[in-house]
Amino acid sequence: MQPDKILYTATAIAKGGREGRGITPDGPLDLQLSTPKELGGAGGPGTNPEQLFAIGYAACFIGAMKAVGAREKIKVPDDVAIESHVGIGPAGSAFAIAVELKIELPGLDRETAQKLVDTAHQVCPYSNATRGNVDVVLTLV
C-alpha cells in the first residue's frame, strides 16, 4: 500500500547500529542506543529499535482510533493507553518481530471498544505496514 500523497516525512539518522546513536536532524531526538543482554549486548542505558517501534506503533494506533472515533462518532477516552510489546527472535536464517498491543479504553463498552480497535487496525499505517508480514495481536484490556 502506497500513500496517495505524502503529507509529512520524518527523517532520522542511525549511527553505529545498536551500540550507537539515533538522531533527528531537526533536533527533537538524540538517543543513545544499546543492545539488550538478551540479544548478546551489554544491556546499556540506551534504548533500542524494538522499544522505538513499540512506542511508534502504540502512538500511531491511538491516533488511528481517534480518527475512526471522530468519523464514527465514538468518543475515545482521554486516558486511552496502549502497552505495546515488540518481540524479536530468529526466524530460520533471519530475524523477525512479533507485536502485541494491549489496548485500554476506559469507559467504553466492550462491543464499541472492539469495533473501534478492529476498524483502527484497518486504518493505522503501522498496521498496514506490518499486515501479512508481522504477527500482530490486539488485546482489549
C-alpha positions in Angstrom: 0.0 0.0 0.0 1.4 3.4 -1.0 0.1 6.8 0.1 -1.9 8.8 -2.4 0.0 11.9 -1.3 2.9 12.3 1.2 1.8 14.8 3.9 4.8 14.5 6.2 8.2 12.8 6.0 10.2 12.0 9.2 13.9 11.9 8.9 16.2 10.1 11.3 19.8 9.0 11.2 21.2 6.0 12.9 25.0 5.9 13.6 26.9 2.9 14.9 24.0 0.5 14.8 22.6 -1.0 18.0 25.5 0.5 20.1 25.3 3.9 18.5 23.0 6.9 18.4 19.7 7.8 16.8 19.1 11.4 15.9 16.7 13.5 14.0 18.3 16.4 12.1 15.7 18.9 13.3 16.7 18.2 16.9 13.9 16.6 19.0 15.7 13.3 19.3 19.2 12.4 20.2 19.1 8.9 21.7 21.8 6.6 22.9 21.3 3.1 21.6 22.2 -0.1 23.5 21.8 -3.8 22.6 19.7 -5.8 25.2 21.5 -8.6 27.0 19.0 -11.0 25.5 20.4 -10.2 22.1 24.0 -10.5 23.2 24.7 -6.9 24.2 25.8 -5.3 27.3 22.3 -4.0 28.1 23.5 -0.5 28.5 21.4 2.6 29.4 20.3 3.4 25.8 17.1 2.5 24.0 16.8 0.0 21.1 14.9 -0.3 17.8 12.3 -2.6 19.3 11.4 -0.1 22.0 11.2 2.7 19.4 9.0 0.6 17.2 6.8 -0.3 20.2 6.3 3.4 21.1 5.7 4.4 17.5 3.1 1.7 16.8 1.2 2.4 20.1 1.1 6.2 19.5 0.1 5.7 15.9 -2.6 3.2 16.8 -4.1 5.7 19.3 -4.1 8.3 16.5 -5.9 5.8 14.2 -8.5 5.1 17.0 -9.1 8.9 17.4 -9.5 9.3 13.6 -12.0 6.4 13.5 -13.8 7.7 16.6 -14.2 11.1 15.0 -15.6 9.6 11.9 -17.9 7.1 13.7 -19.0 9.5 16.5 -17.3 7.4 19.2 -15.6 9.4 21.9 -12.1 8.0 22.5 -11.4 8.3 26.2 -8.7 11.0 27.1 -6.9 8.3 29.2 -6.7 5.8 26.4 -3.4 3.8 26.7 -1.6 1.1 24.9 1.0 -1.2 26.3 3.0 -2.3 23.3 5.2 -5.4 23.2 7.6 -6.0 20.3 9.4 -9.3 20.5 12.4 -10.2 18.3 13.9 -13.5 17.6 15.2 -15.9 14.9 13.1 -16.9 12.0 15.0 -19.5 10.1 18.2 -17.8 9.0 16.8 -14.3 9.6 15.2 -12.4 12.4 11.6 -11.4 12.8 9.4 -9.4 15.2 6.0 -10.1 16.7 3.7 -7.4 18.2 1.1 -7.4 20.9 -0.9 -4.2 21.6 -2.7 -4.2 24.9 -5.4 -1.5 24.5 -7.1 0.2 27.4 -10.3 2.2 26.5 -11.7 3.1 29.9 -15.4 3.9 29.9 -16.3 2.3 26.6 -18.4 -0.7 26.5 -16.7 -3.8 25.2 -18.6 -4.0 21.9 -17.9 -0.4 21.0 -14.3 -0.7 22.1 -13.8 -3.8 19.9 -15.4 -2.2 16.9 -13.1 0.9 17.4 -10.0 -1.3 17.7 -10.9 -3.5 14.7 -11.6 -0.5 12.5 -8.4 1.3 13.6 -6.4 -1.7 12.7 -7.5 -1.3 9.1 -6.7 2.4 9.2 -3.4 2.6 11.2 -0.3 3.0 8.9 1.8 0.7 11.2 -0.9 -2.0 11.0 -1.0 -1.6 7.2 2.8 -1.8 7.0 3.0 -5.0 9.1 -0.1 -6.8 7.8 0.8 -10.1 6.3 4.4 -9.9 7.4 4.4 -9.5 11.2 2.1 -11.3 13.7 0.1 -8.6 15.5 -2.2 -9.4 18.4 -4.6 -6.8 19.5 -5.8 -7.4 23.1 -8.5 -5.3 24.6 -8.0 -5.0 28.3 
